[in-house]
Amino acid sequence: MIAQAAARPADGGLGRLFGDSLRYGVLDAANRLGAVLLVPLYTRVLAPADYGAMDLVLTLGMVALGVLFLGQDHALLFRWNQAPDAARRREVASAAAAAAVLAVTAGTAALLAVRGVVARAVVPGAPAAPELVALALLALPVIAVNHVQLTVLRMRRAFGAYAALSAGTLLLTVGLNLWLLLGRGMGV
């Protein structure tokens, strides 16, 4: 494996690695910053119990996604780099997206069937917890598709498309939060 890597021509080396890491890292940090900037809104508009329930349910969703995703992103990276040509890479990306969506959707359906039990375990005493759990779970297949697409764009080094999808996701998330919390007064 090391001999194969050494036999490949250099394509920019450490400078390219640093530049790519910086560009993609800045976008990832901006997405996390967007979430942090919403905290004052949440603490002002929501009751502490509601904010806590929302945080617990979001954490549950991210843990469920990590488990249900089955390491598809890592498998995609490995198979992508093993593919001999662009046509095979497209097949690999399509298969990874399909497998991720299938696994996440099946897991989501199973968790939705027991959402009351899950809600009581994660957020005991919160009357709206089953609905919050259902909403968080229903978002998981969409998040899985988005994650696979971002991974493929990163591997293709399609920074413009990656930035557009990443920024679009951030703006949609922040916009929906603002609209639902402030505009519609829906609370959690």
For each residue, the residues with C-beta under 8 A, 3 or more apart:
1: 4 5
2: 5 6
3: 6 7
4: 1 7 8
5: 1 2 8
6: 2 3
7: 3 4
8: 4 5
9:
10: 13
11: 16
12: 15 16 17 19
13: 10 16 17
14: 17 18
15: 12 18 19
16: 11 12 13 19 20
17: 12 13 14 20 21
18: 14 15 21 22
19: 12 15 16 22 23
20: 16 17 23 24 157
21: 17 18 24 25
22: 18 19 25 26
23: 19 20 26 27 159
24: 20 21 27 28 154 159 162
25: 21 22 28 29
26: 22 23 29 30
27: 23 24 30 31 162 163 166 167
28: 24 25 31 32 166
29: 25 26 32 33
30: 26 27 33 34 166 167 170
31: 27 28 34 35 166 169 170
32: 28 29 35 36
33: 29 30 36 37
34: 30 31 37 38 170 173 174
35: 31 32 38 39
36: 32 33 39
37: 33 34 40 41 174
38: 34 35 41 42 174 177
39: 35 36 42 43
40: 37 43 44
41: 37 38 44 45 177 178 181 182
42: 38 39 45 46 51 54 181
43: 39 40 46 48 51
44: 40 41
45: 41 42 181 182 187
46: 42 43 50 51 54 181 187 188
47: 50 51
48: 43 51 52
49: 52 53 126
50: 46 47 53 54 187 188
51: 42 43 46 47 48 54 55 188
52: 48 49 55 56
53: 49 50 56 57 123 126 128 129 132 188
54: 42 46 50 51 57 58 132 188
55: 51 52 58 59
56: 52 53 59 60 122 123
57: 53 54 60 61 122 123 129 132 133 135 136
58: 54 55 61 62 136
59: 55 56 62 63
60: 56 57 63 64 118 122 133 136
61: 57 58 64 65 136 137 139 140
62: 58 59 65 66
63: 59 60 66 67
64: 60 61 67 68 107 108 111 137 140
65: 61 62 68 69 104 140 143 144
66: 62 63 69
67: 63 64 70 107
68: 64 65 103 104 106 107 108 140 144
69: 65 66 72 73 100 103 104 144 147
70: 67 99 100 103
71: 74 75
72: 69 75 76 96 99 100 103 144 148
73: 69 76 77 96 147 148 151
74: 71 77 78
75: 71 72 78 79 96
76: 72 73 79 80 92 93 96 148 151 152 155
77: 73 74 80 81 151 155
78: 74 75 81 82
79: 75 76 82 83 92 96
80: 76 77 83 89 92 93 152 155
81: 77 78
82: 78 79
83: 79 80 88 89 91 92
84: 88
85: 88 89
86: 89 90
87: 90 91
88: 83 84 85 91 92
89: 80 83 85 86 92 93
90: 86 87 93 94
91: 83 87 88 94 95
92: 76 79 80 83 88 89 95 96
93: 76 80 89 90 96 97 148 152
94: 90 91 97 98
95: 91 92 98 99
96: 72 73 75 76 79 92 93 99 100 148
97: 93 94 100 101 145 148 149
98: 94 95 101 102
99: 70 72 95 96 102 103
100: 69 70 72 96 97 103 104 144 145 147 148
101: 97 98 104 105 141 144 145
102: 98 99 105 106
103: 68 69 70 72 99 100 106 107
104: 65 68 69 100 101 107 108 140 141 144
105: 101 102 108 109 141
106: 68 102 103 109 110
107: 64 67 68 103 104 110 111 140
108: 64 68 104 105 111 112 137 138 140 141
109: 105 106 112 113
110: 106 107 113 114
111: 64 107 108 114 115 118 133 137
112: 108 109 115 134 137 138
113: 109 110
114: 110 111 117 118
115: 111 112 118 119 130 133 134 137
116: 119 120 130
117: 114 120 121
118: 60 111 114 115 121 122 133
119: 115 116 122 123 126 129 130 132 133
120: 116 117 123 124 129
121: 117 118 124
122: 56 57 60 118 119 129 133
123: 53 56 57 119 120 126 129 132 133
124: 120 121
125:
126: 49 53 119 123 129 132
127:
128: 53 131 132 188
129: 53 57 119 120 122 123 126 132 133
130: 115 116 119 133 134
131: 128 134 135
132: 53 54 57 119 123 126 128 129 135 136 188
133: 57 60 111 115 118 119 122 123 129 130 136 137
134: 112 115 130 131 137 138
135: 57 131 132 138 139
136: 57 58 60 61 132 133 139 140
137: 61 64 108 111 112 115 133 134 140
138: 108 112 134 135 141
139: 61 135 136 142 143
140: 61 64 65 68 104 107 108 136 137 143 144
141: 101 104 105 108 138 144 145
142: 139 145 146
143: 65 139 140 146 147
144: 65 68 69 72 100 101 104 140 141 147 148
145: 97 100 101 141 142 148 149
146: 142 143 149 150 165 169
147: 69 73 100 143 144 150 151
148: 72 73 76 93 96 97 100 144 145 151 152
149: 97 145 146 152 153 165
150: 146 147 153 154 162 165 166
151: 73 76 77 147 148 154 155
152: 76 80 93 148 149 155 156
153: 149 150 156 158 159 161 162 165
154: 24 150 151 157 158 162
155: 76 77 80 151 152
156: 152 153
157: 20 154
158: 153 154 161 162
159: 23 24 153 162 163
160: 163 164
161: 153 158 164 165
162: 24 27 150 153 154 158 159 165 166
163: 27 159 160 166 167
164: 160 161 167 168
165: 146 149 150 153 161 162 168 169
166: 27 28 30 31 150 162 163 169 170
167: 27 30 163 164 170 171
168: 164 165 171 172
169: 31 146 165 166 172 173
170: 30 31 34 166 167 173 174
171: 167 168 174 175
172: 168 169 175 176
173: 34 169 170 176 177
174: 34 37 38 170 171 177 178
175: 171 172 178 179
176: 172 173 179 180
177: 38 41 173 174 180 181
178: 41 174 175 181 182 183
179: 175 176 182 183 184
180: 176 177 183 184 186
181: 41 42 45 46 177 178 184 185 186 187
182: 41 45 178 179 185
183: 178 179 180
184: 179 180 181
185: 181 182
186: 180 181
187: 45 46 50 181
188: 46 50 51 53 54 128 132
